[in-house]
Amino acid sequence: MAQVSLVKVNKVYPGNIQAVANVDLSIERKEFMVLVGPSGCGKTTILRMIAGLENITQGKIYIGDKLINDVPPKDRDIAMVFQNYALYPHMTVFQNMAFALKLRKYPKSEIESRVHDAAEILGIKPLLDRKPKELSGGQRQRVALGRAIVRKPLVFLFDEPLSNLDAKLRVQMRTEIKKLHQRLQATIIYVTHDQTEALTMGDRIVVVKDGAVQQVADPIALYDRPVNKFVAGFIGSPPMNFLSGTVSRIDTKWVFQNGPFKVKVTDAAVARLAPYENKEIIFGIRAEDIYDKLFATEASPDNTVRATCEVVEPMGAEAFLYLRTGANSFIARVSGHVRPSVNQDLDLVLDMGKAHFFDKNTEKAIL
């Protein structure tokens, strides 16, 4: 398995359309790296440049110590798993998995050994004589994985491989791919638009927006310490709540306020927020950090707001409450046993130790 490095990589399409902008990235050996971002952000273009399917406008890409800018895709020693599986319909599962090895003129005994080993790992040995039309979506995805595994490449590239599967099968295949990574100790670069997929699978995650890398971090750091408003809003479900308002000093307290929404800022946050006194900033808090006062252990007037419940969305073990106070709307994620009536007023306690603040102009994190 090999390290993959991108140095100031750019991709510009005709018409001066910048798809990828100055990407510096290092994927370590045996690492499971996930590229995540909204559709059209450039993540698949980055993957295709690593694979050699897209030319690089500027910059350098290395696999190990080897510069591969001008190396043809077939000589890069990578294997790619696509969204649409790309199986040959007239070939059996065995023939699909063996095809790349036959092209490289591997001995027949070696081909059979590799195919059977991969089929054993993926649990598809009984399917080797079937054709793709006789397989379910999950089975086809396993065949596509098997075709990559038999190659024993330096790097595996996954381009949204689970997006065609139903929700239950996606969860199952996420687990299978993680197990596969642990077993093969492979270097994997995985592209998805699904932030849940990214958080559950990646050793580290690269958040991409408009062709530029926003943040690279492990899942917990990314969730707890986003570097800007985009990352904070993109990572997490439901998205982080954002409210614009001002931070100011009232007597001995520092408070964030927007109309009737007023909460005390923690003492630990004051030093970072003091330069923004009486200026408009963005306040952020996640839905799980908002509690019904009846169930909160540290409620006080300083961290409690009154809001009207407009919608209750039961989710089984939890419920999403869609709330409004003045002109501000936000979401709380509470126990599924909390079922307020629509248009009922609630006292809600905010865990201000987990609040986030962002610069209004740059949208970079203040805290």
ABEGO torsion letter per residue (X at the ends): XBBBBBBGBBBBBBGGBBABBGBBBBBBBGBBBBBBEBBGAGAAAAAAAAAGABBBABEBBBBEABBAAABBAAAAGBBBBBAAGGBBAABBAAAAAAAAAAAAGBBAAAAAAAAAAAAAAAGAAAAAABBAAABBAAAAAAAAAAAAAAAGBABBBBBGAAAABBAAAAAAAAAAAAAAAAAAGBBBBBBBABAAAAAAABABBBBBBGGBBABBBBAAAAAABBABAAAAAABEOBBBBBBBBBBBBBEABBBBBBEABBBBBBAAAAAAAAAABGBBBBBBBBAAABBBAAABABBBAAABBBBBBABBBBAEABBBBBBBBEABBBBBBBBAABBBBBGBBBBBBBBAAABBBBBAAAGBBAX
